[in-house]
Amino acid sequence: MNDDAPTPRGRILALGALVLLGGFAVMVLEIVGARYLQPWFGGAFYVWTSQIGMVMLALALGYGVGGHLADRF
């Protein structure tokens, strides 16, 4: 039997807003990072794909570490 109280609607909306803002911030940093590399490596397709790949790798590693810590504690 589950006796947990229902989650208030405000907390769910706040969590959704936090996820939205976090995703927006990652996208901004991804674009700024690629623009920062442009003077040295140009604006080629490979620069953008490398930048996107690195961001996705960093996100995956962060999610993995966060999931491990969540299971541990």
N, CA, C and O atoms as a GROMACS GRO file, in nm:
protein
  292
    1MET      N    1   0.084  -0.118   0.000
    1MET     CA    2   0.000   0.000   0.000
    1MET      C    3   0.089   0.124   0.000
    1MET      O    4   0.188   0.130   0.072
    2ASN      N    5   0.054   0.222  -0.079
    2ASN     CA    6   0.132   0.344  -0.094
    2ASN      C    7   0.062   0.458  -0.022
    2ASN      O    8  -0.049   0.496  -0.059
    3ASP      N    9   0.126   0.512   0.082
    3ASP     CA   10   0.067   0.620   0.162
    3ASP      C   11   0.130   0.755   0.132
    3ASP      O   12   0.111   0.850   0.209
    4ASP      N   13   0.203   0.766   0.023
    4ASP     CA   14   0.265   0.894  -0.012
    4ASP      C   15   0.159   0.996  -0.051
    4ASP      O   16   0.061   0.964  -0.118
    5ALA      N   17   0.180   1.119  -0.006
    5ALA     CA   18   0.089   1.228  -0.043
    5ALA      C   19   0.112   1.265  -0.189
    5ALA      O   20   0.224   1.252  -0.239
    6PRO      N   21   0.010   1.310  -0.259
    6PRO     CA   22   0.029   1.351  -0.398
    6PRO      C   23   0.121   1.473  -0.407
    6PRO      O   24   0.122   1.558  -0.318
    7THR      N   25   0.196   1.479  -0.514
    7THR     CA   26   0.288   1.590  -0.535
    7THR      C   27   0.210   1.716  -0.573
    7THR      O   28   0.125   1.711  -0.662
    8PRO      N   29   0.236   1.827  -0.505
    8PRO     CA   30   0.166   1.951  -0.539
    8PRO      C   31   0.195   1.994  -0.682
    8PRO      O   32   0.305   1.974  -0.734
    9ARG      N   33   0.095   2.053  -0.744
    9ARG     CA   34   0.106   2.096  -0.884
    9ARG      C   35   0.218   2.198  -0.903
    9ARG      O   36   0.285   2.198  -1.006
   10GLY      N   37   0.238   2.285  -0.806
   10GLY     CA   38   0.342   2.387  -0.815
   10GLY      C   39   0.482   2.327  -0.824
   10GLY      O   40   0.567   2.379  -0.897
   11ARG      N   41   0.506   2.219  -0.752
   11ARG     CA   42   0.638   2.155  -0.757
   11ARG      C   43   0.662   2.092  -0.893
   11ARG      O   44   0.774   2.095  -0.945
   12ILE      N   45   0.558   2.035  -0.951
   12ILE     CA   46   0.571   1.974  -1.083
   12ILE      C   47   0.600   2.081  -1.188
   12ILE      O   48   0.685   2.062  -1.274
   13LEU      N   49   0.529   2.194  -1.180
   13LEU     CA   50   0.553   2.303  -1.274
   13LEU      C   51   0.693   2.363  -1.256
   13LEU      O   52   0.759   2.397  -1.354
   14ALA      N   53   0.737   2.375  -1.131
   14ALA     CA   54   0.871   2.428  -1.106
   14ALA      C   55   0.978   2.334  -1.161
   14ALA      O   56   1.078   2.380  -1.217
   15LEU      N   57   0.958   2.205  -1.145
   15LEU     CA   58   1.053   2.109  -1.199
   15LEU      C   59   1.056   2.115  -1.351
   15LEU      O   60   1.163   2.109  -1.412
   16GLY      N   61   0.939   2.126  -1.413
   16GLY     CA   62   0.933   2.140  -1.558
   16GLY      C   63   1.003   2.265  -1.607
   16GLY      O   64   1.073   2.261  -1.708
   17ALA      N   65   0.985   2.376  -1.536
   17ALA     CA   66   1.052   2.501  -1.573
   17ALA      C   67   1.203   2.488  -1.557
   17ALA      O   68   1.279   2.540  -1.639
   18LEU      N   69   1.247   2.419  -1.453
   18LEU     CA   70   1.390   2.399  -1.431
   18LEU      C   71   1.451   2.314  -1.543
   18LEU      O   72   1.561   2.345  -1.590
   19VAL      N   73   1.382   2.210  -1.584
   19VAL     CA   74   1.430   2.126  -1.693
   19VAL      C   75   1.436   2.206  -1.823
   19VAL      O   76   1.531   2.194  -1.899
   20LEU      N   77   1.334   2.287  -1.848
   20LEU     CA   78   1.330   2.370  -1.969
   20LEU      C   79   1.446   2.469  -1.971
   20LEU      O   80   1.513   2.484  -2.073
   21LEU      N   81   1.470   2.536  -1.860
   21LEU     CA   82   1.579   2.634  -1.853
   21LEU      C   83   1.716   2.566  -1.863
   21LEU      O   84   1.808   2.621  -1.924
   22GLY      N   85   1.729   2.448  -1.804
   22GLY     CA   86   1.855   2.375  -1.815
   22GLY      C   87   1.885   2.334  -1.958
   22GLY      O   88   1.999   2.346  -2.004
   23GLY      N   89   1.784   2.286  -2.029
   23GLY     CA   90   1.801   2.250  -2.169
   23GLY      C   91   1.835   2.371  -2.254
   23GLY      O   92   1.920   2.362  -2.344
   24PHE      N   93   1.770   2.483  -2.227
   24PHE     CA   94   1.799   2.606  -2.299
   24PHE      C   95   1.944   2.650  -2.276
   24PHE      O   96   2.012   2.691  -2.369
   25ALA      N   97   1.990   2.641  -2.151
   25ALA     CA   98   2.126   2.682  -2.118
   25ALA      C   99   2.229   2.593  -2.189
   25ALA      O  100   2.331   2.643  -2.237
   26VAL      N  101   2.202   2.463  -2.197
   26VAL     CA  102   2.294   2.373  -2.266
   26VAL      C  103   2.300   2.406  -2.415
   26VAL      O  104   2.408   2.405  -2.474
   27MET      N  105   2.185   2.435  -2.475
   27MET     CA  106   2.183   2.471  -2.617
   27MET      C  107   2.261   2.600  -2.642
   27MET      O  108   2.334   2.611  -2.741
   28VAL      N  109   2.246   2.698  -2.554
   28VAL     CA  110   2.318   2.824  -2.569
   28VAL      C  111   2.469   2.801  -2.559
   28VAL      O  112   2.545   2.853  -2.639
   29LEU      N  113   2.511   2.722  -2.460
   29LEU     CA  114   2.654   2.695  -2.445
   29LEU      C  115   2.710   2.617  -2.563
   29LEU      O  116   2.825   2.636  -2.602
   30GLU      N  117   2.629   2.529  -2.620
   30GLU     CA  118   2.672   2.453  -2.737
   30GLU      C  119   2.699   2.547  -2.855
   30GLU      O  120   2.801   2.534  -2.923
   31ILE      N  121   2.609   2.638  -2.880
   31ILE     CA  122   2.624   2.732  -2.992
   31ILE      C  123   2.739   2.829  -2.966
   31ILE      O  124   2.818   2.857  -3.057
   32VAL      N  125   2.748   2.880  -2.845
   32VAL     CA  126   2.857   2.973  -2.812
   32VAL      C  127   2.992   2.902  -2.822
   32VAL      O  128   3.089   2.961  -2.869
   33GLY      N  129   2.998   2.777  -2.779
   33GLY     CA  130   3.124   2.702  -2.789
   33GLY      C  131   3.168   2.683  -2.933
   33GLY      O  132   3.286   2.698  -2.964
   34ALA      N  133   3.074   2.651  -3.021
   34ALA     CA  134   3.109   2.634  -3.162
   34ALA      C  135   3.152   2.768  -3.223
   34ALA      O  136   3.244   2.772  -3.305
   35ARG      N  137   3.086   2.875  -3.185
   35ARG     CA  138   3.125   3.008  -3.237
   35ARG      C  139   3.263   3.049  -3.183
   35ARG      O  140   3.340   3.116  -3.252
   36TYR      N  141   3.293   3.008  -3.061
   36TYR     CA  142   3.423   3.038  -3.002
   36TYR      C  143   3.535   2.967  -3.078
   36TYR      O  144   3.644   3.022  -3.092
   37LEU      N  145   3.509   2.846  -3.126
   37LEU     CA  146   3.609   2.769  -3.200
   37LEU      C  147   3.625   2.816  -3.345
   37LEU      O  148   3.722   2.780  -3.411
   38GLN      N  149   3.531   2.893  -3.393
   38GLN     CA  150   3.528   2.932  -3.534
   38GLN      C  151   3.653   3.006  -3.582
   38GLN      O  152   3.698   2.977  -3.694
   39PRO      N  153   3.713   3.098  -3.506
   39PRO     CA  154   3.833   3.166  -3.559
   39PRO      C  155   3.951   3.071  -3.585
   39PRO      O  156   4.031   3.096  -3.674
   40TRP      N  157   3.961   2.963  -3.509
   40TRP     CA  158   4.073   2.872  -3.524
   40TRP      C  159   4.045   2.757  -3.621
   40TRP      O  160   4.133   2.716  -3.696
   41PHE      N  161   3.923   2.706  -3.620
   41PHE     CA  162   3.891   2.588  -3.700
   41PHE      C  163   3.791   2.615  -3.811
   41PHE      O  164   3.761   2.525  -3.890
   42GLY      N  165   3.739   2.736  -3.818
   42GLY     CA  166   3.640   2.768  -3.921
   42GLY      C  167   3.501   2.722  -3.881
   42GLY      O  168   3.480   2.666  -3.774
   43GLY      N  169   3.407   2.748  -3.969
   43GLY     CA  170   3.268   2.713  -3.940
   43GLY      C  171   3.224   2.589  -4.015
   43GLY      O  172   3.107   2.577  -4.053
   44ALA      N  173   3.315   2.497  -4.036
   44ALA     CA  174   3.287   2.378  -4.115
   44ALA      C  175   3.190   2.285  -4.043
   44ALA      O  176   3.168   2.294  -3.922
   45PHE      N  177   3.134   2.197  -4.121
   45PHE     CA  178   3.042   2.095  -4.071
   45PHE      C  179   3.106   2.013  -3.960
   45PHE      O  180   3.040   1.979  -3.862
   46TYR      N  181   3.235   1.982  -3.973
   46TYR     CA  182   3.303   1.899  -3.876
   46TYR      C  183   3.319   1.968  -3.740
   46TYR      O  184   3.317   1.902  -3.636
   47VAL      N  185   3.334   2.098  -3.742
   47VAL     CA  186   3.343   2.173  -3.616
   47VAL      C  187   3.211   2.163  -3.540
   47VAL      O  188   3.209   2.137  -3.420
   48TRP      N  189   3.101   2.184  -3.611
   48TRP     CA  190   2.970   2.179  -3.546
   48TRP      C  191   2.936   2.039  -3.498
   48TRP      O  192   2.884   2.022  -3.387
   49THR      N  193   2.966   1.937  -3.578
   49THR     CA  194   2.934   1.801  -3.535
   49THR      C  195   3.022   1.759  -3.418
   49THR      O  196   2.976   1.687  -3.329
   50SER      N  197   3.148   1.801  -3.417
   50SER     CA  198   3.235   1.770  -3.304
   50SER      C  199   3.186   1.837  -3.177
   50SER      O  200   3.186   1.776  -3.070
   51GLN      N  201   3.144   1.961  -3.189
   51GLN     CA  202   3.093   2.034  -3.073
   51GLN      C  203   2.966   1.968  -3.019
   51GLN      O  204   2.953   1.949  -2.898
   52ILE      N  205   2.874   1.934  -3.107
   52ILE     CA  206   2.750   1.869  -3.064
   52ILE      C  207   2.780   1.733  -3.002
   52ILE      O  208   2.720   1.696  -2.901
   53GLY      N  209   2.873   1.660  -3.061
   53GLY     CA  210   2.911   1.530  -3.006
   53GLY      C  211   2.971   1.541  -2.867
   53GLY      O  212   2.942   1.460  -2.779
   54MET      N  213   3.056   1.641  -2.846
   54MET     CA  214   3.116   1.660  -2.714
   54MET      C  215   3.012   1.698  -2.609
   54MET      O  216   3.017   1.651  -2.496
   55VAL      N  217   2.918   1.783  -2.648
   55VAL     CA  218   2.811   1.822  -2.555
   55VAL      C  219   2.727   1.700  -2.519
   55VAL      O  220   2.692   1.680  -2.402
   56MET      N  221   2.694   1.619  -2.618
   56MET     CA  222   2.613   1.500  -2.591
   56MET      C  223   2.690   1.400  -2.504
   56MET      O  224   2.630   1.335  -2.417
   57LEU      N  225   2.820   1.386  -2.526
   57LEU     CA  226   2.902   1.299  -2.443
   57LEU      C  227   2.907   1.349  -2.299
   57LEU      O  228   2.894   1.270  -2.205
   58ALA      N  229   2.924   1.479  -2.282
   58ALA     CA  230   2.926   1.537  -2.147
   58ALA      C  231   2.793   1.517  -2.077
   58ALA      O  232   2.789   1.486  -1.958
   59LEU      N  233   2.683   1.535  -2.150
   59LEU     CA  234   2.551   1.512  -2.091
   59LEU      C  235   2.534   1.366  -2.050
   59LEU      O  236   2.484   1.338  -1.941
   60ALA      N  237   2.574   1.274  -2.137
   60ALA     CA  238   2.560   1.132  -2.106
   60ALA      C  239   2.643   1.093  -1.984
   60ALA      O  240   2.596   1.018  -1.899
   61LEU      N  241   2.765   1.144  -1.975
   61LEU     CA  242   2.848   1.116  -1.858
   61LEU      C  243   2.787   1.174  -1.731
   61LEU      O  244   2.786   1.109  -1.626
   62GLY      N  245   2.736   1.295  -1.741
   62GLY     CA  246   2.671   1.357  -1.625
   62GLY      C  247   2.547   1.281  -1.582
   62GLY      O  248   2.523   1.264  -1.462
   63TYR      N  249   2.467   1.236  -1.678
   63TYR     CA  250   2.348   1.158  -1.645
   63TYR      C  251   2.387   1.025  -1.581
   63TYR      O  252   2.322   0.979  -1.487
   64GLY      N  253   2.493   0.963  -1.632
   64GLY     CA  254   2.539   0.836  -1.575
   64GLY      C  255   2.587   0.852  -1.432
   64GLY      O  256   2.551   0.773  -1.345
   65VAL      N  257   2.668   0.954  -1.408
   65VAL     CA  258   2.717   0.979  -1.272
   65VAL      C  259   2.601   1.015  -1.180
   65VAL      O  260   2.594   0.968  -1.066
   66GLY      N  261   2.510   1.100  -1.228
   66GLY     CA  262   2.394   1.137  -1.146
   66GLY      C  263   2.306   1.018  -1.114
   66GLY      O  264   2.257   1.006  -1.002
   67GLY      N  265   2.285   0.929  -1.211
   67GLY     CA  266   2.206   0.809  -1.186
   67GLY      C  267   2.273   0.717  -1.086
   67GLY      O  268   2.207   0.658  -1.000
   68HIS      N  269   2.405   0.704  -1.098
   68HIS     CA  270   2.478   0.621  -1.002
   68HIS      C  271   2.469   0.678  -0.861
   68HIS      O  272   2.447   0.604  -0.765
   69LEU      N  273   2.486   0.809  -0.849
   69LEU     CA  274   2.477   0.871  -0.717
   69LEU      C  275   2.336   0.864  -0.661
   69LEU      O  276   2.318   0.847  -0.540
   70ALA      N  277   2.236   0.876  -0.747
   70ALA     CA  278   2.097   0.866  -0.700
   70ALA      C  279   2.068   0.726  -0.648
   70ALA      O  280   1.997   0.711  -0.548
   71ASP      N  281   2.121   0.624  -0.714
   71ASP     CA  282   2.101   0.487  -0.666
   71ASP      C  283   2.177   0.461  -0.537
   71ASP      O  284   2.133   0.385  -0.452
   72ARG      N  285   2.292   0.525  -0.525
   72ARG     CA  286   2.377   0.501  -0.408
   72ARG      C  287   2.323   0.567  -0.282
   72ARG      O  288   2.330   0.510  -0.173
   73PHE      N  289   2.269   0.687  -0.297
   73PHE     CA  290   2.221   0.760  -0.180
   73PHE      C  291   2.072   0.760  -0.183
   73PHE      O  292   2.009   0.816  -0.094
   0.00000   0.00000   0.00000
